[in-house]
Amino acid sequence: MAISMAVLVLGTATAGYLYYRHLNNNIRSSARTGGDSGVKKAAPNAQGDTPLNILLIGSDSRNTAENVKLGGSRDTVGDKPRADVQMLLHISADRKNSSLVSIPRDTILEIPECTDSETGQKYPATDNRPINESLQRGGPGCTLTTWEKLTGVYIDHWIMLDFAGVVAMADAIGGVEVCVKTGVWDKPTRLVPGGSGLKLPAGKNTVQGEQALQWLRTRHAFGNDQNRAKAQHMYMNSMLRTLKKQNLWSDAGRLMNLAETATKALQVSDEIRSVKKLYDLAMQLKSVPINRITMTTMPTAEWSQDKNKLVPVEKSADALWRLVREDVAFDKNGKEKKKPSSSASPSGPPAADPATLGVSVVNGTGVGQAPKDGRASEVAGILHDKGFAEAETSQTAEPVKDTAVRYAKEDGDQGRSDALSVAKALGLPTTAVKADPKAGGLTVVVGADWREGTVYKAPKVEAGDLPEGADDLNAADEGQCMDIYSVYKWDGKS
């Protein structure tokens, strides 16, 4: 947002152009992805728009003197940084609502095979590792690939900050209001060493600089990693409200300071490494009203092998990611609720005779568990019974969360009409039909959401229906205060 406003103020004057080049040179970047997750970008809606997904990463790097001073843990100096904070920002295709989902850093899952784009080093896939280690196994691109593999959501870009970057941005903004129900002092105790050092009296407080970083890093005083994520959401919501209220447009000096700070603090994926592209990105979020921005955390539970680690609550987590994949709002503040269509209906040119359509059926049920044996043959048989005489079973497997009907992009409207006729025969919604530049023809990929049965039954998905365990915060809610774990309550005196 700071970069965007600075660009508008500076305009195209010579001094502005030189400064624009200077800002561009500040920005660091590397590859968008660290490997092939198999996840494809969502198909455009009727208006030709697609959702925008951005992975936000907070690095715990101690590889500068400034970061060591801010983050402690001098024994990790020289180590590859971990992804201390991870959040997925989703902006709807119509740009009318936005959601953000965090995954706690100690969540145990599979980290896929990745290649470090900077060094070329390859890392094999590994099971049962904390998600924050993904950053060490190929950089931010590997963290993005890990998220795509887990969620089934295509992620367009990533943006990363380290400790010093957070402090610099908090100072440039001028402070963010947070709230605690009692005084808090997150200090070392006899049983638990470390702590962020956060020390605040009860009620509302404005934090900036190092104190803002302490708020974002506090875990012990807030009880656990899930509540730590909630505190981070509270901070971000308050920051958004602050930026919306501030009249920055007339303060060129402050705008330039914000832009300078942001471009030095941010590291981004290669395809958005310019002030212009970051400006375009910011404009995507600008029109979303504050009360249409909702933040939550993926539901997790203690890992059976280590109570200090977490694992996804599979059913609830997948219900949450389905909302993101299907571009359904997390809030109920929109005038209309988005509901998936119950079945596919053709539009454009008439579909070809089913008997003449070659359809390849792929078994994609192997997500989170072993593939359902023979499932592609079963669905091919269903299509045969519906008159698709040339439907055949593919010998390849492609694990996907959601069943889809793909058609070659170059086949255009006719390809879509043919794909819609296949979807209708199987009871699939229109959202399951996707153009794919790599598709050699009509292909049905039977996903993990349809492991059995002869007719697809679409899960009920409505705006605001978050699964159990998703503790959500709306950005318009100014009345939120954090609970403090008893050991870290502070009376404001001692």
Secondary structure, DSSP 8 states (H G I E B T S, - for coil): -HHHHHHHHHTTSHHHHHHHHHHHHH-EEE-S-SS----------TTS---EEEEEEEE----SHHHHHHH--GGGTTS---EEEEEEEEE-TTSS-EEEEE--TTBEEEE--EE-TTT--EE--EEEEEGGGGGGTTSHHHHHHHHHHHH-----EEEEE-HHHHHHHHHHHT-EEEEESSEEE----SSS------EE-SEEEEE-HHHHHHHHH--TTTSSHHHHHHHHHHHHHHHHHHHHHS--TT-HHHHHHHHHHHHHH-EEEGGG-SHHHHHHHHHHHHTS-GGGEEEEE--EEEETTEEEEEEE-HHHHHHHHHHHHTT--SSS-SSS-----SS----SS----GGG--EEEEE---SSS---TTHHHHHHHHHHHTT-TTEEEEEEE---SS-EEEEEGGGHHHHHHHHHHHHHHHT--GGGEEEETT-SSEEEEE-TT-SS-SS-------TT---TT---EETT-----B---GGGEE-S--
